[in-house]
Amino acid sequence: SDHHLKGCQCVALFCSPPAMQAIAYLAFAWLRGPDPKTCAAHPNCVEMPLGNCCPDDSGTMWPCCEAKCIMHANCVDKPGNCCPRDDGTLDDCCKGNATLV
């Protein structure tokens, strides 16, 4: 069977014009929130240059990240960095978590 309709592309069982697929991708990215590695994802890093801070592209975790597990209420029993981890991913304990001051 032909899975290509004129002017449309199919992804899984979903067919739409390419522009609609781009809009759907951006909407899902918005709902997911910013990448935890970006400066914009961390309130204390928003004044920093655009790009990655937590960690940056060289692997350095900037002080503004407050990534240490002990800084987050649901993560205090874990060692090292959690929010985000050194690889830039969030530990599950970070979700819905308040930063301790």
ChimeraX attribute file (.defattr): number of C-alpha atoms within 10 A of each C-alpha:
attribute: neighborCount
match mode: 1-to-1
recipient: residues
	/A:1	3
	/A:2	4
	/A:3	11
	/A:4	11
	/A:5	11
	/A:6	6
	/A:7	9
	/A:8	16
	/A:9	15
	/A:10	14
	/A:11	10
	/A:12	7
	/A:13	6
	/A:14	9
	/A:15	16
	/A:16	15
	/A:17	13
	/A:18	13
	/A:19	10
	/A:20	12
	/A:21	17
	/A:22	11
	/A:23	11
	/A:24	12
	/A:25	11
	/A:26	12
	/A:27	12
	/A:28	10
	/A:29	12
	/A:30	10
	/A:31	8
	/A:32	9
	/A:33	10
	/A:34	13
	/A:35	17
	/A:36	20
	/A:37	25
	/A:38	21
	/A:39	25
	/A:40	20
	/A:41	17
	/A:42	21
	/A:43	11
	/A:44	13
	/A:45	20
	/A:46	15
	/A:47	11
	/A:48	13
	/A:49	11
	/A:50	11
	/A:51	12
	/A:52	23
	/A:53	27
	/A:54	31
	/A:55	23
	/A:56	17
	/A:57	11
	/A:58	8
	/A:59	13
	/A:60	12
	/A:61	23
	/A:62	15
	/A:63	13
	/A:64	16
	/A:65	23
	/A:66	22
	/A:67	25
	/A:68	20
	/A:69	23
	/A:70	19
	/A:71	17
	/A:72	21
	/A:73	16
	/A:74	18
	/A:75	21
	/A:76	15
	/A:77	10
	/A:78	14
	/A:79	10
	/A:80	14
	/A:81	21
	/A:82	25
	/A:83	29
	/A:84	24
	/A:85	19
	/A:86	19
	/A:87	14
	/A:88	22
	/A:89	15
	/A:90	18
	/A:91	15
	/A:92	13
	/A:93	16
	/A:94	18
	/A:95	10
	/A:96	9
	/A:97	13
	/A:98	11
	/A:99	16
	/A:100	11
	/A:101	6
